[in-house]
Amino acid sequence: MSKKTLKVMNESGIHARPAGQLVKTITKFKSDVRIIKNDNEYNAKSIMGILSLGAKKGDELTFIAEGADEDHVIREVESLFASNFGE
């Protein structure tokens, strides 16, 4: 299991475009990926799951990956957050 907590830093939070980028990135991998926010768990491979987070600037999201490529998927998600999803 690989786990990483990341802070949402882009002004608009995780709206449709960043959510789409997350799903597109995460679904390339075989690992199961979940997002934890305020003790609620969401499927990171589901656009509806990510949008239902309601993640705003400053929110902390914990990504948990389990599978053969778990470390790789976490690194890719970190890269998206580091680039503020290109915004």
N, C-alpha and C positions, 0 to 999 in steps of 0.2 A: 504494500500500500504506500502510495506517495501522497503527501498532503501539503498544501500551501495556502496561506491566508493572504489575500491581496486586497488593497484598498482602491475603490473606484475614485479616480481623480479627474475624469473628464466632466466638464460642466453639466452636460445633459444626462449624465448617468448612463445606465445600460438601457438604451431605447432600441428601436427596431434594427438599425444598422449594426451597432456593436453586438447585439444579440445574434444577428445573422452571421457575423464574423466568428463569434464564439462557436456556434453550432457547426459552421463550415469547417473550422479548424479541428474541433474535437471529434467530429464524426469520421475524420481521416484515420483515426486510431481505433484499435480493437478494444482497448481498456474501457471498463465502465467508469463513468465520471459523474460525480454528484457535486452539487453546490449546497453549502450550508449557510443560511443567513438567519440570524435570530432563532436558532434551534429548529428551524424548518429546513427540510431537505428537498432539493429539486433535481430533476434529471437534466444534466448539462448537454445532452444530445437532443433536447426538445426545445424548439423555438418558443413554444408556449410556456414551458417550464421556466426558461430564462426570463421571458417577459413578465411572468407572474412574480418574479423576485421583487419588482418595483425598486430596483437598486438605484440609489441616488448618489451624488458626489459625497464622498466621505464614508460611505457604507463599506464594511469589511465583509468579504465573501471568502469562505473556505472551500477550496477545491480538493476533492478526494478522488484519486484515480486508483483503480485496481485492475491489474492485468499485465500482460507481457510488455507493453510499451508505456507503462504508467509514468515513468520519469520523463519520457519524451513529450507526452501530452501536457504535463505540468509545465515544462519549459516553454512550450508553444503558447500556452495560456499566459504565462508570465510575460512573454514578449508582446502579446497583444495589449496587456495592461500597461507595460512600460512605454508603449508608443501611444497611449491614450486612444487606441483604436483608430489612429490616423486623424483624429480631430484636432 
